[in-house]
């Protein structure tokens, strides 16, 4: 089973949340329902980066690795594919 690692942000340069899921569309929709939790508390609902993995275990390892990264490294990764921090959820037809 495949999986995704993803980053959500409140705004450009704002709070960043890193997560992992087997169903990116469903998970982003859940975040946007703004139920209790980190993303609701900080308004981090904009999908600014994601990565697809063929094996969910690889996605989980990547998530753990990214969570240890310095903030600036995360920003650099986001901006390498999405310099304006646009909401990719809308751009990919989900």
PDB file of N, CA, C and O in Angstrom:
ATOM      1  N   UNK A   1       0.844  -1.188   0.000  1.00  0.00           N
ATOM      2  CA  UNK A   1       0.000   0.000   0.000  1.00  0.00           C
ATOM      3  C   UNK A   1       0.881   1.241   0.000  1.00  0.00           C
ATOM      4  O   UNK A   1       1.858   1.325   0.745  1.00  0.00           O
ATOM      5  N   UNK A   2       0.528   2.190  -0.835  1.00  0.00           N
ATOM      6  CA  UNK A   2       1.274   3.434  -0.941  1.00  0.00           C
ATOM      7  C   UNK A   2       0.869   4.443   0.118  1.00  0.00           C
ATOM      8  O   UNK A   2      -0.056   4.211   0.897  1.00  0.00           O
ATOM      9  N   UNK A   3       1.564   5.549   0.137  1.00  0.00           N
ATOM     10  CA  UNK A   3       1.255   6.594   1.095  1.00  0.00           C
ATOM     11  C   UNK A   3       1.838   7.924   0.678  1.00  0.00           C
ATOM     12  O   UNK A   3       2.618   8.017  -0.270  1.00  0.00           O
ATOM     13  N   UNK A   4       1.447   8.939   1.399  1.00  0.00           N
ATOM     14  CA  UNK A   4       1.891  10.303   1.144  1.00  0.00           C
ATOM     15  C   UNK A   4       2.447  10.914   2.419  1.00  0.00           C
ATOM     16  O   UNK A   4       1.941  10.670   3.515  1.00  0.00           O
ATOM     17  N   UNK A   5       3.487  11.704   2.262  1.00  0.00           N
ATOM     18  CA  UNK A   5       3.950  12.617   3.297  1.00  0.00           C
ATOM     19  C   UNK A   5       3.535  13.996   2.806  1.00  0.00           C
ATOM     20  O   UNK A   5       3.641  14.288   1.615  1.00  0.00           O
ATOM     21  N   UNK A   6       3.065  14.838   3.706  1.00  0.00           N
ATOM     22  CA  UNK A   6       2.581  16.144   3.261  1.00  0.00           C
ATOM     23  C   UNK A   6       2.880  17.212   4.300  1.00  0.00           C
ATOM     24  O   UNK A   6       3.094  16.919   5.476  1.00  0.00           O
ATOM     25  N   UNK A   7       2.890  18.456   3.839  1.00  0.00           N
ATOM     26  CA  UNK A   7       3.033  19.603   4.730  1.00  0.00           C
ATOM     27  C   UNK A   7       1.873  20.551   4.497  1.00  0.00           C
ATOM     28  O   UNK A   7       1.521  20.880   3.364  1.00  0.00           O
ATOM     29  N   UNK A   8       1.299  20.971   5.591  1.00  0.00           N
ATOM     30  CA  UNK A   8       0.256  21.990   5.583  1.00  0.00           C
ATOM     31  C   UNK A   8       0.829  23.249   6.215  1.00  0.00           C
ATOM     32  O   UNK A   8       1.722  23.173   7.059  1.00  0.00           O
ATOM     33  N   UNK A   9       0.324  24.397   5.813  1.00  0.00           N
ATOM     34  CA  UNK A   9       0.772  25.660   6.392  1.00  0.00           C
ATOM     35  C   UNK A   9      -0.418  26.577   6.607  1.00  0.00           C
ATOM     36  O   UNK A   9      -1.443  26.466   5.934  1.00  0.00           O
ATOM     37  N   UNK A  10      -0.259  27.484   7.561  1.00  0.00           N
ATOM     38  CA  UNK A  10      -1.310  28.464   7.830  1.00  0.00           C
ATOM     39  C   UNK A  10      -1.287  29.585   6.786  1.00  0.00           C
ATOM     40  O   UNK A  10      -2.332  30.121   6.417  1.00  0.00           O
ATOM     41  N   UNK A  11      -0.095  29.930   6.320  1.00  0.00           N
ATOM     42  CA  UNK A  11       0.118  30.972   5.308  1.00  0.00           C
ATOM     43  C   UNK A  11       1.575  30.876   4.879  1.00  0.00           C
ATOM     44  O   UNK A  11       2.327  30.081   5.442  1.00  0.00           O
ATOM     45  N   UNK A  12       1.986  31.660   3.905  1.00  0.00           N
ATOM     46  CA  UNK A  12       3.387  31.660   3.488  1.00  0.00           C
ATOM     47  C   UNK A  12       4.256  32.061   4.669  1.00  0.00           C
ATOM     48  O   UNK A  12       4.068  33.123   5.261  1.00  0.00           O
ATOM     49  N   UNK A  13       5.199  31.206   5.001  1.00  0.00           N
ATOM     50  CA  UNK A  13       6.087  31.477   6.126  1.00  0.00           C
ATOM     51  C   UNK A  13       5.468  31.220   7.486  1.00  0.00           C
ATOM     52  O   UNK A  13       6.091  31.487   8.513  1.00  0.00           O
ATOM     53  N   UNK A  14       4.241  30.702   7.504  1.00  0.00           N
ATOM     54  CA  UNK A  14       3.533  30.481   8.762  1.00  0.00           C
ATOM     55  C   UNK A  14       3.826  29.124   9.383  1.00  0.00           C
ATOM     56  O   UNK A  14       4.833  28.482   9.087  1.00  0.00           O
ATOM     57  N   UNK A  15       2.925  28.715  10.241  1.00  0.00           N
ATOM     58  CA  UNK A  15       3.042  27.443  10.935  1.00  0.00           C
ATOM     59  C   UNK A  15       3.007  26.293   9.935  1.00  0.00           C
ATOM     60  O   UNK A  15       2.199  26.289   9.006  1.00  0.00           O
ATOM     61  N   UNK A  16       3.894  25.317  10.134  1.00  0.00           N
ATOM     62  CA  UNK A  16       3.979  24.151   9.251  1.00  0.00           C
ATOM     63  C   UNK A  16       3.614  22.902  10.035  1.00  0.00           C
ATOM     64  O   UNK A  16       4.086  22.690  11.152  1.00  0.00           O
ATOM     65  N   UNK A  17       2.766  22.079   9.431  1.00  0.00           N
ATOM     66  CA  UNK A  17       2.382  20.783   9.996  1.00  0.00           C
ATOM     67  C   UNK A  17       2.821  19.699   9.019  1.00  0.00           C
ATOM     68  O   UNK A  17       2.616  19.830   7.812  1.00  0.00           O
ATOM     69  N   UNK A  18       3.420  18.634   9.531  1.00  0.00           N
ATOM     70  CA  UNK A  18       3.848  17.508   8.694  1.00  0.00           C
ATOM     71  C   UNK A  18       3.039  16.284   9.078  1.00  0.00           C
ATOM     72  O   UNK A  18       2.891  15.974  10.260  1.00  0.00           O
ATOM     73  N   UNK A  19       2.510  15.583   8.069  1.00  0.00           N
ATOM     74  CA  UNK A  19       1.723  14.384   8.326  1.00  0.00           C
ATOM     75  C   UNK A  19       1.975  13.309   7.291  1.00  0.00           C
ATOM     76  O   UNK A  19       2.676  13.525   6.302  1.00  0.00           O
ATOM     77  N   UNK A  20       1.386  12.140   7.537  1.00  0.00           N
ATOM     78  CA  UNK A  20       1.495  11.001   6.626  1.00  0.00           C
ATOM     79  C   UNK A  20       0.126  10.345   6.525  1.00  0.00           C
ATOM     80  O   UNK A  20      -0.618  10.304   7.505  1.00  0.00           O
ATOM     81  N   UNK A  21      -0.214   9.831   5.341  1.00  0.00           N
ATOM     82  CA  UNK A  21      -1.524   9.212   5.147  1.00  0.00           C
ATOM     83  C   UNK A  21      -1.493   8.273   3.944  1.00  0.00           C
ATOM     84  O   UNK A  21      -0.630   8.384   3.072  1.00  0.00           O
ATOM     85  N   UNK A  22      -2.427   7.371   3.917  1.00  0.00           N
ATOM     86  CA  UNK A  22      -2.612   6.518   2.756  1.00  0.00           C
ATOM     87  C   UNK A  22      -3.579   7.117   1.752  1.00  0.00           C
ATOM     88  O   UNK A  22      -3.627   6.681   0.601  1.00  0.00           O
ATOM     89  N   UNK A  23      -4.357   8.117   2.176  1.00  0.00           N
ATOM     90  CA  UNK A  23      -5.368   8.751   1.316  1.00  0.00           C
ATOM     91  C   UNK A  23      -5.286  10.264   1.504  1.00  0.00           C
ATOM     92  O   UNK A  23      -5.921  10.819   2.401  1.00  0.00           O
ATOM     93  N   UNK A  24      -4.517  10.915   0.672  1.00  0.00           N
ATOM     94  CA  UNK A  24      -4.253  12.344   0.836  1.00  0.00           C
ATOM     95  C   UNK A  24      -5.518  13.186   0.735  1.00  0.00           C
ATOM     96  O   UNK A  24      -5.721  14.092   1.543  1.00  0.00           O
ATOM     97  N   UNK A  25      -6.357  12.905  -0.228  1.00  0.00           N
ATOM     98  CA  UNK A  25      -7.579  13.680  -0.413  1.00  0.00           C
ATOM     99  C   UNK A  25      -8.460  13.633   0.835  1.00  0.00           C
ATOM    100  O   UNK A  25      -8.928  14.668   1.311  1.00  0.00           O
ATOM    101  N   UNK A  26      -8.680  12.434   1.358  1.00  0.00           N
ATOM    102  CA  UNK A  26      -9.513  12.272   2.553  1.00  0.00           C
ATOM    103  C   UNK A  26      -8.900  12.995   3.750  1.00  0.00           C
ATOM    104  O   UNK A  26      -9.598  13.671   4.505  1.00  0.00           O
ATOM    105  N   UNK A  27      -7.582  12.842   3.912  1.00  0.00           N
ATOM    106  CA  UNK A  27      -6.920  13.422   5.079  1.00  0.00           C
ATOM    107  C   UNK A  27      -6.955  14.952   5.036  1.00  0.00           C
ATOM    108  O   UNK A  27      -7.194  15.589   6.062  1.00  0.00           O
ATOM    109  N   UNK A  28      -6.723  15.538   3.882  1.00  0.00           N
ATOM    110  CA  UNK A  28      -6.769  16.998   3.782  1.00  0.00           C
ATOM    111  C   UNK A  28      -8.187  17.484   4.068  1.00  0.00           C
ATOM    112  O   UNK A  28      -8.376  18.490   4.751  1.00  0.00           O
ATOM    113  N   UNK A  29      -9.173  16.773   3.549  1.00  0.00           N
ATOM    114  CA  UNK A  29     -10.566  17.125   3.837  1.00  0.00           C
ATOM    115  C   UNK A  29     -10.814  17.097   5.346  1.00  0.00           C
ATOM    116  O   UNK A  29     -11.470  17.993   5.879  1.00  0.00           O
ATOM    117  N   UNK A  30     -10.304  16.092   6.031  1.00  0.00           N
ATOM    118  CA  UNK A  30     -10.467  16.009   7.489  1.00  0.00           C
ATOM    119  C   UNK A  30      -9.824  17.201   8.182  1.00  0.00           C
ATOM    120  O   UNK A  30     -10.416  17.778   9.093  1.00  0.00           O
ATOM    121  N   UNK A  31      -8.628  17.572   7.765  1.00  0.00           N
ATOM    122  CA  UNK A  31      -7.966  18.740   8.362  1.00  0.00           C
ATOM    123  C   UNK A  31      -8.825  19.989   8.178  1.00  0.00           C
ATOM    124  O   UNK A  31      -8.893  20.835   9.070  1.00  0.00           O
ATOM    125  N   UNK A  32      -9.467  20.103   7.047  1.00  0.00           N
ATOM    126  CA  UNK A  32     -10.249  21.304   6.748  1.00  0.00           C
ATOM    127  C   UNK A  32     -11.574  21.372   7.496  1.00  0.00           C
ATOM    128  O   UNK A  32     -12.230  22.414   7.499  1.00  0.00           O
ATOM    129  N   UNK A  33     -11.963  20.297   8.114  1.00  0.00           N
ATOM    130  CA  UNK A  33     -13.168  20.323   8.947  1.00  0.00           C
ATOM    131  C   UNK A  33     -12.905  21.061  10.256  1.00  0.00           C
ATOM    132  O   UNK A  33     -13.828  21.376  11.007  1.00  0.00           O
ATOM    133  N   UNK A  34     -11.621  21.329  10.512  1.00  0.00           N
ATOM    134  CA  UNK A  34     -11.177  22.115  11.674  1.00  0.00           C
ATOM    135  C   UNK A  34     -11.652  21.548  13.003  1.00  0.00           C
ATOM    136  O   UNK A  34     -12.067  22.282  13.900  1.00  0.00           O
ATOM    137  N   UNK A  35     -11.581  20.228  13.109  1.00  0.00           N
ATOM    138  CA  UNK A  35     -11.869  19.614  14.399  1.00  0.00           C
ATOM    139  C   UNK A  35     -10.684  19.871  15.314  1.00  0.00           C
ATOM    140  O   UNK A  35      -9.634  20.325  14.860  1.00  0.00           O
ATOM    141  N   UNK A  36     -10.842  19.586  16.589  1.00  0.00           N
ATOM    142  CA  UNK A  36      -9.788  19.844  17.567  1.00  0.00           C
ATOM    143  C   UNK A  36      -8.472  19.223  17.120  1.00  0.00           C
ATOM    144  O   UNK A  36      -8.449  18.122  16.570  1.00  0.00           O
ATOM    145  N   UNK A  37      -7.394  19.928  17.356  1.00  0.00           N
ATOM    146  CA  UNK A  37      -6.075  19.421  17.002  1.00  0.00           C
ATOM    147  C   UNK A  37      -5.158  20.539  16.545  1.00  0.00           C
ATOM    148  O   UNK A  37      -5.545  21.707  16.496  1.00  0.00           O
ATOM    149  N   UNK A  38      -3.952  20.160  16.217  1.00  0.00           N
ATOM    150  CA  UNK A  38      -2.920  21.121  15.843  1.00  0.00           C
ATOM    151  C   UNK A  38      -3.335  21.992  14.664  1.00  0.00           C
ATOM    152  O   UNK A  38      -3.218  23.216  14.722  1.00  0.00           O
ATOM    153  N   UNK A  39      -3.818  21.365  13.596  1.00  0.00           N
ATOM    154  CA  UNK A  39      -4.135  22.145  12.397  1.00  0.00           C
ATOM    155  C   UNK A  39      -5.272  23.127  12.639  1.00  0.00           C
ATOM    156  O   UNK A  39      -5.270  24.225  12.083  1.00  0.00           O
ATOM    157  N   UNK A  40      -6.235  22.747  13.455  1.00  0.00           N
ATOM    158  CA  UNK A  40      -7.330  23.663  13.782  1.00  0.00           C
ATOM    159  C   UNK A  40      -6.822  24.805  14.661  1.00  0.00           C
ATOM    160  O   UNK A  40      -7.182  25.964  14.456  1.00  0.00           O
ATOM    161  N   UNK A  41      -5.995  24.471  15.628  1.00  0.00           N
ATOM    162  CA  UNK A  41      -5.481  25.471  16.566  1.00  0.00           C
ATOM    163  C   UNK A  41      -4.645  26.528  15.854  1.00  0.00           C
ATOM    164  O   UNK A  41      -4.725  27.712  16.181  1.00  0.00           O
ATOM    165  N   UNK A  42      -3.848  26.103  14.884  1.00  0.00           N
ATOM    166  CA  UNK A  42      -2.932  27.026  14.216  1.00  0.00           C
ATOM    167  C   UNK A  42      -3.361  27.416  12.804  1.00  0.00           C
ATOM    168  O   UNK A  42      -2.658  28.176  12.138  1.00  0.00           O
ATOM    169  N   UNK A  43      -4.484  26.918  12.346  1.00  0.00           N
ATOM    170  CA  UNK A  43      -4.993  27.283  11.025  1.00  0.00           C
ATOM    171  C   UNK A  43      -4.174  26.741   9.866  1.00  0.00           C
ATOM    172  O   UNK A  43      -4.211  27.291   8.766  1.00  0.00           O
ATOM    173  N   UNK A  44      -3.441  25.673  10.106  1.00  0.00           N
ATOM    174  CA  UNK A  44      -2.585  25.086   9.066  1.00  0.00           C
ATOM    175  C   UNK A  44      -3.409  24.126   8.212  1.00  0.00           C
ATOM    176  O   UNK A  44      -3.428  22.920   8.462  1.00  0.00           O
ATOM    177  N   UNK A  45      -4.086  24.668   7.204  1.00  0.00           N
ATOM    178  CA  UNK A  45      -4.947  23.834   6.355  1.00  0.00           C
ATOM    179  C   UNK A  45      -4.590  23.933   4.872  1.00  0.00           C
ATOM    180  O   UNK A  45      -5.245  23.310   4.036  1.00  0.00           O
ATOM    181  N   UNK A  46      -3.568  24.701   4.544  1.00  0.00           N
ATOM    182  CA  UNK A  46      -3.153  24.884   3.150  1.00  0.00           C
ATOM    183  C   UNK A  46      -2.115  23.813   2.798  1.00  0.00           C
ATOM    184  O   UNK A  46      -1.043  23.777   3.402  1.00  0.00           O
ATOM    185  N   UNK A  47      -2.419  22.946   1.833  1.00  0.00           N
ATOM    186  CA  UNK A  47      -1.475  21.914   1.388  1.00  0.00           C
ATOM    187  C   UNK A  47      -0.399  22.585   0.540  1.00  0.00           C
ATOM    188  O   UNK A  47      -0.672  23.037  -0.572  1.00  0.00           O
ATOM    189  N   UNK A  48       0.830  22.651   1.068  1.00  0.00           N
ATOM    190  CA  UNK A  48       1.897  23.366   0.364  1.00  0.00           C
ATOM    191  C   UNK A  48       2.971  22.447  -0.209  1.00  0.00           C
ATOM    192  O   UNK A  48       3.786  22.880  -1.024  1.00  0.00           O
ATOM    193  N   UNK A  49       2.978  21.183   0.210  1.00  0.00           N
ATOM    194  CA  UNK A  49       3.976  20.229  -0.286  1.00  0.00           C
ATOM    195  C   UNK A  49       3.490  18.820  -0.006  1.00  0.00           C
ATOM    196  O   UNK A  49       2.876  18.568   1.031  1.00  0.00           O
ATOM    197  N   UNK A  50       3.757  17.902  -0.919  1.00  0.00           N
ATOM    198  CA  UNK A  50       3.479  16.488  -0.659  1.00  0.00           C
ATOM    199  C   UNK A  50       4.400  15.628  -1.502  1.00  0.00           C
ATOM    200  O   UNK A  50       4.961  16.071  -2.504  1.00  0.00           O
ATOM    201  N   UNK A  51       4.537  14.390  -1.067  1.00  0.00           N
ATOM    202  CA  UNK A  51       5.412  13.437  -1.738  1.00  0.00           C
ATOM    203  C   UNK A  51       4.732  12.079  -1.709  1.00  0.00           C
ATOM    204  O   UNK A  51       4.253  11.645  -0.661  1.00  0.00           O
ATOM    205  N   UNK A  52       4.686  11.413  -2.838  1.00  0.00           N
ATOM    206  CA  UNK A  52       4.054  10.102  -2.958  1.00  0.00           C
ATOM    207  C   UNK A  52       5.096   9.005  -2.766  1.00  0.00           C
ATOM    208  O   UNK A  52       6.218   9.117  -3.260  1.00  0.00           O
ATOM    209  N   UNK A  53       4.727   7.948  -2.050  1.00  0.00           N
ATOM    210  CA  UNK A  53       5.602   6.792  -1.845  1.00  0.00           C
ATOM    211  C   UNK A  53       4.840   5.526  -2.201  1.00  0.00           C
ATOM    212  O   UNK A  53       3.648   5.408  -1.914  1.00  0.00           O
ATOM    213  N   UNK A  54       5.525   4.586  -2.823  1.00  0.00           N
ATOM    214  CA  UNK A  54       4.901   3.316  -3.188  1.00  0.00           C
ATOM    215  C   UNK A  54       4.572   2.466  -1.968  1.00  0.00           C
ATOM    216  O   UNK A  54       3.650   1.651  -2.006  1.00  0.00           O
ATOM    217  N   UNK A  55       5.319   2.655  -0.891  1.00  0.00           N
ATOM    218  CA  UNK A  55       5.143   1.869   0.332  1.00  0.00           C
ATOM    219  C   UNK A  55       4.893   2.825   1.498  1.00  0.00           C
ATOM    220  O   UNK A  55       5.679   3.744   1.722  1.00  0.00           O
ATOM    221  N   UNK A  56       3.817   2.618   2.232  1.00  0.00           N
ATOM    222  CA  UNK A  56       3.467   3.488   3.360  1.00  0.00           C
ATOM    223  C   UNK A  56       4.587   3.528   4.396  1.00  0.00           C
ATOM    224  O   UNK A  56       4.767   4.540   5.073  1.00  0.00           O
ATOM    225  N   UNK A  57       5.335   2.445   4.525  1.00  0.00           N
ATOM    226  CA  UNK A  57       6.436   2.427   5.501  1.00  0.00           C
ATOM    227  C   UNK A  57       7.516   3.435   5.129  1.00  0.00           C
ATOM    228  O   UNK A  57       8.125   4.050   6.004  1.00  0.00           O
ATOM    229  N   UNK A  58       7.752   3.602   3.837  1.00  0.00           N
ATOM    230  CA  UNK A  58       8.710   4.614   3.388  1.00  0.00           C
ATOM    231  C   UNK A  58       8.186   6.018   3.683  1.00  0.00           C
ATOM    232  O   UNK A  58       8.950   6.901   4.070  1.00  0.00           O
ATOM    233  N   UNK A  59       6.897   6.217   3.501  1.00  0.00           N
ATOM    234  CA  UNK A  59       6.282   7.514   3.796  1.00  0.00           C
ATOM    235  C   UNK A  59       6.410   7.833   5.284  1.00  0.00           C
ATOM    236  O   UNK A  59       6.702   8.971   5.652  1.00  0.00           O
ATOM    237  N   UNK A  60       6.195   6.841   6.136  1.00  0.00           N
ATOM    238  CA  UNK A  60       6.304   7.038   7.586  1.00  0.00           C
ATOM    239  C   UNK A  60       7.735   7.405   7.968  1.00  0.00           C
ATOM    240  O   UNK A  60       7.951   8.295   8.791  1.00  0.00           O
ATOM    241  N   UNK A  61       8.706   6.726   7.378  1.00  0.00           N
ATOM    242  CA  UNK A  61      10.113   7.042   7.658  1.00  0.00           C
ATOM    243  C   UNK A  61      10.461   8.453   7.198  1.00  0.00           C
ATOM    244  O   UNK A  61      11.180   9.173   7.890  1.00  0.00           O
ATOM    245  N   UNK A  62       9.960   8.844   6.046  1.00  0.00           N
ATOM    246  CA  UNK A  62      10.219  10.191   5.527  1.00  0.00           C
ATOM    247  C   UNK A  62       9.594  11.243   6.442  1.00  0.00           C
ATOM    248  O   UNK A  62      10.204  12.278   6.710  1.00  0.00           O
ATOM    249  N   UNK A  63       8.377  10.978   6.920  1.00  0.00           N
ATOM    250  CA  UNK A  63       7.727  11.907   7.848  1.00  0.00           C
ATOM    251  C   UNK A  63       8.581  12.084   9.095  1.00  0.00           C
ATOM    252  O   UNK A  63       8.808  13.211   9.537  1.00  0.00           O
ATOM    253  N   UNK A  64       9.048  10.995   9.658  1.00  0.00           N
ATOM    254  CA  UNK A  64       9.885  11.071  10.865  1.00  0.00           C
ATOM    255  C   UNK A  64      11.143  11.877  10.608  1.00  0.00           C
ATOM    256  O   UNK A  64      11.565  12.674  11.447  1.00  0.00           O
ATOM    257  N   UNK A  65      11.738  11.667   9.448  1.00  0.00           N
ATOM    258  CA  UNK A  65      12.943  12.403   9.087  1.00  0.00           C
ATOM    259  C   UNK A  65      12.659  13.900   8.964  1.00  0.00           C
ATOM    260  O   UNK A  65      13.388  14.722   9.520  1.00  0.00           O
ATOM    261  N   UNK A  66      11.596  14.252   8.235  1.00  0.00           N
ATOM    262  CA  UNK A  66      11.253  15.665   8.041  1.00  0.00           C
ATOM    263  C   UNK A  66      10.945  16.364   9.358  1.00  0.00           C
ATOM    264  O   UNK A  66      11.256  17.544   9.518  1.00  0.00           O
ATOM    265  N   UNK A  67      10.345  15.660  10.293  1.00  0.00           N
ATOM    266  CA  UNK A  67      10.015  16.270  11.582  1.00  0.00           C
ATOM    267  C   UNK A  67      11.266  16.622  12.382  1.00  0.00           C
ATOM    268  O   UNK A  67      11.206  17.438  13.302  1.00  0.00           O
ATOM    269  N   UNK A  68      12.393  16.014  12.039  1.00  0.00           N
ATOM    270  CA  UNK A  68      13.657  16.338  12.709  1.00  0.00           C
ATOM    271  C   UNK A  68      14.408  17.473  12.008  1.00  0.00           C
ATOM    272  O   UNK A  68      15.384  17.999  12.543  1.00  0.00           O
ATOM    273  N   UNK A  69      13.953  17.842  10.823  1.00  0.00           N
ATOM    274  CA  UNK A  69      14.621  18.900  10.071  1.00  0.00           C
ATOM    275  C   UNK A  69      14.455  20.252  10.755  1.00  0.00           C
ATOM    276  O   UNK A  69      13.483  20.492  11.472  1.00  0.00           O
ATOM    277  N   UNK A  70      15.422  21.124  10.516  1.00  0.00           N
ATOM    278  CA  UNK A  70      15.290  22.520  10.948  1.00  0.00           C
ATOM    279  C   UNK A  70      14.185  23.186  10.131  1.00  0.00           C
ATOM    280  O   UNK A  70      13.906  22.786   9.001  1.00  0.00           O
ATOM    281  N   UNK A  71      13.573  24.188  10.708  1.00  0.00           N
ATOM    282  CA  UNK A  71      12.471  24.884  10.038  1.00  0.00           C
ATOM    283  C   UNK A  71      12.890  25.411   8.661  1.00  0.00           C
ATOM    284  O   UNK A  71      12.147  25.265   7.690  1.00  0.00           O
ATOM    285  N   UNK A  72      14.068  26.017   8.574  1.00  0.00           N
ATOM    286  CA  UNK A  72      14.498  26.597   7.299  1.00  0.00           C
ATOM    287  C   UNK A  72      14.638  25.534   6.221  1.00  0.00           C
ATOM    288  O   UNK A  72      14.366  25.811   5.052  1.00  0.00           O
ATOM    289  N   UNK A  73      15.053  24.332   6.580  1.00  0.00           N
ATOM    290  CA  UNK A  73      15.166  23.259   5.593  1.00  0.00           C
ATOM    291  C   UNK A  73      13.785  22.894   5.056  1.00  0.00           C
ATOM    292  O   UNK A  73      13.628  22.614   3.867  1.00  0.00           O
ATOM    293  N   UNK A  74      12.794  22.900   5.932  1.00  0.00           N
ATOM    294  CA  UNK A  74      11.416  22.607   5.499  1.00  0.00           C
ATOM    295  C   UNK A  74      10.921  23.697   4.549  1.00  0.00           C
ATOM    296  O   UNK A  74      10.306  23.410   3.522  1.00  0.00           O
ATOM    297  N   UNK A  75      11.196  24.934   4.905  1.00  0.00           N
ATOM    298  CA  UNK A  75      10.803  26.058   4.047  1.00  0.00           C
ATOM    299  C   UNK A  75      11.475  25.931   2.682  1.00  0.00           C
ATOM    300  O   UNK A  75      10.833  26.126   1.649  1.00  0.00           O
ATOM    301  N   UNK A  76      12.756  25.607   2.679  1.00  0.00           N
ATOM    302  CA  UNK A  76      13.480  25.445   1.411  1.00  0.00           C
ATOM    303  C   UNK A  76      12.870  24.326   0.568  1.00  0.00           C
ATOM    304  O   UNK A  76      12.759  24.461  -0.650  1.00  0.00           O
ATOM    305  N   UNK A  77      12.477  23.226   1.204  1.00  0.00           N
ATOM    306  CA  UNK A  77      11.863  22.113   0.481  1.00  0.00           C
ATOM    307  C   UNK A  77      10.529  22.538  -0.132  1.00  0.00           C
ATOM    308  O   UNK A  77      10.259  22.252  -1.299  1.00  0.00           O
ATOM    309  N   UNK A  78       9.703  23.217   0.650  1.00  0.00           N
ATOM    310  CA  UNK A  78       8.420  23.717   0.140  1.00  0.00           C
ATOM    311  C   UNK A  78       8.658  24.639  -1.052  1.00  0.00           C
ATOM    312  O   UNK A  78       8.044  24.476  -2.107  1.00  0.00           O
ATOM    313  N   UNK A  79       9.549  25.603  -0.875  1.00  0.00           N
ATOM    314  CA  UNK A  79       9.758  26.619  -1.906  1.00  0.00           C
ATOM    315  C   UNK A  79      10.470  26.085  -3.145  1.00  0.00           C
ATOM    316  O   UNK A  79      10.457  26.737  -4.189  1.00  0.00           O
ATOM    317  N   UNK A  80      11.089  24.913  -3.047  1.00  0.00           N
ATOM    318  CA  UNK A  80      11.726  24.325  -4.231  1.00  0.00           C
ATOM    319  C   UNK A  80      10.690  23.895  -5.267  1.00  0.00           C
ATOM    320  O   UNK A  80      10.998  23.821  -6.456  1.00  0.00           O
ATOM    321  N   UNK A  81       9.456  23.610  -4.821  1.00  0.00           N
ATOM    322  CA  UNK A  81       8.397  23.232  -5.765  1.00  0.00           C
ATOM    323  C   UNK A  81       7.207  24.185  -5.728  1.00  0.00           C
ATOM    324  O   UNK A  81       6.389  24.193  -6.648  1.00  0.00           O
ATOM    325  N   UNK A  82       7.108  24.984  -4.676  1.00  0.00           N
ATOM    326  CA  UNK A  82       5.932  25.833  -4.495  1.00  0.00           C
ATOM    327  C   UNK A  82       6.356  27.159  -3.849  1.00  0.00           C
ATOM    328  O   UNK A  82       6.028  27.411  -2.690  1.00  0.00           O
ATOM    329  N   UNK A  83       7.080  28.007  -4.590  1.00  0.00           N
ATOM    330  CA  UNK A  83       7.644  29.224  -4.003  1.00  0.00           C
ATOM    331  C   UNK A  83       6.624  30.195  -3.415  1.00  0.00           C
ATOM    332  O   UNK A  83       6.957  30.962  -2.511  1.00  0.00           O
ATOM    333  N   UNK A  84       5.405  30.173  -3.905  1.00  0.00           N
ATOM    334  CA  UNK A  84       4.380  31.085  -3.386  1.00  0.00           C
ATOM    335  C   UNK A  84       3.519  30.445  -2.297  1.00  0.00           C
ATOM    336  O   UNK A  84       2.617  31.090  -1.761  1.00  0.00           O
ATOM    337  N   UNK A  85       3.789  29.191  -1.970  1.00  0.00           N
ATOM    338  CA  UNK A  85       3.026  28.453  -0.964  1.00  0.00           C
ATOM    339  C   UNK A  85       1.544  28.388  -1.347  1.00  0.00           C
ATOM    340  O   UNK A  85       0.666  28.506  -0.492  1.00  0.00           O
ATOM    341  N   UNK A  86       1.283  28.201  -2.633  1.00  0.00           N
ATOM    342  CA  UNK A  86      -0.096  28.045  -3.099  1.00  0.00           C
ATOM    343  C   UNK A  86      -0.704  26.778  -2.516  1.00  0.00           C
ATOM    344  O   UNK A  86       0.009  25.844  -2.148  1.00  0.00           O
ATOM    345  N   UNK A  87      -2.016  26.758  -2.439  1.00  0.00           N
ATOM    346  CA  UNK A  87      -2.725  25.584  -1.937  1.00  0.00           C
ATOM    347  C   UNK A  87      -2.783  24.538  -3.045  1.00  0.00           C
ATOM    348  O   UNK A  87      -3.552  24.685  -3.994  1.00  0.00           O
ATOM    349  N   UNK A  88      -1.991  23.501  -2.934  1.00  0.00           N
ATOM    350  CA  UNK A  88      -1.907  22.464  -3.965  1.00  0.00           C
ATOM    351  C   UNK A  88      -3.134  21.570  -3.993  1.00  0.00           C
ATOM    352  O   UNK A  88      -3.378  20.892  -4.991  1.00  0.00           O
ATOM    353  N   UNK A  89      -3.889  21.557  -2.947  1.00  0.00           N
ATOM    354  CA  UNK A  89      -5.099  20.730  -2.893  1.00  0.00           C
ATOM    355  C   UNK A  89      -6.063  21.132  -4.003  1.00  0.00           C
ATOM    356  O   UNK A  89      -6.652  20.274  -4.662  1.00  0.00           O
ATOM    357  N   UNK A  90      -6.220  22.419  -4.205  1.00  0.00           N
ATOM    358  CA  UNK A  90      -7.103  22.918  -5.264  1.00  0.00           C
ATOM    359  C   UNK A  90      -6.495  22.736  -6.642  1.00  0.00           C
ATOM    360  O   UNK A  90      -7.217  22.534  -7.618  1.00  0.00           O
ATOM    361  N   UNK A  91      -5.174  22.805  -6.732  1.00  0.00           N
ATOM    362  CA  UNK A  91      -4.498  22.757  -8.015  1.00  0.00           C
ATOM    363  C   UNK A  91      -4.397  21.380  -8.641  1.00  0.00           C
ATOM    364  O   UNK A  91      -4.100  21.269  -9.831  1.00  0.00           O
ATOM    365  N   UNK A  92      -4.634  20.334  -7.876  1.00  0.00           N
ATOM    366  CA  UNK A  92      -4.488  18.992  -8.430  1.00  0.00           C
ATOM    367  C   UNK A  92      -5.814  18.289  -8.604  1.00  0.00           C
ATOM    368  O   UNK A  92      -5.849  17.086  -8.865  1.00  0.00           O
ATOM    369  N   UNK A  93      -6.896  19.012  -8.465  1.00  0.00           N
ATOM    370  CA  UNK A  93      -8.205  18.473  -8.800  1.00  0.00           C
ATOM    371  C   UNK A  93      -8.855  17.594  -7.754  1.00  0.00           C
ATOM    372  O   UNK A  93      -9.778  16.842  -8.069  1.00  0.00           O
ATOM    373  N   UNK A  94      -8.397  17.671  -6.520  1.00  0.00           N
ATOM    374  CA  UNK A  94      -9.029  16.866  -5.469  1.00  0.00           C
ATOM    375  C   UNK A  94     -10.224  17.567  -4.901  1.00  0.00           C
ATOM    376  O   UNK A  94     -10.882  17.038  -4.005  1.00  0.00           O
TER     377      UNK A  94
END
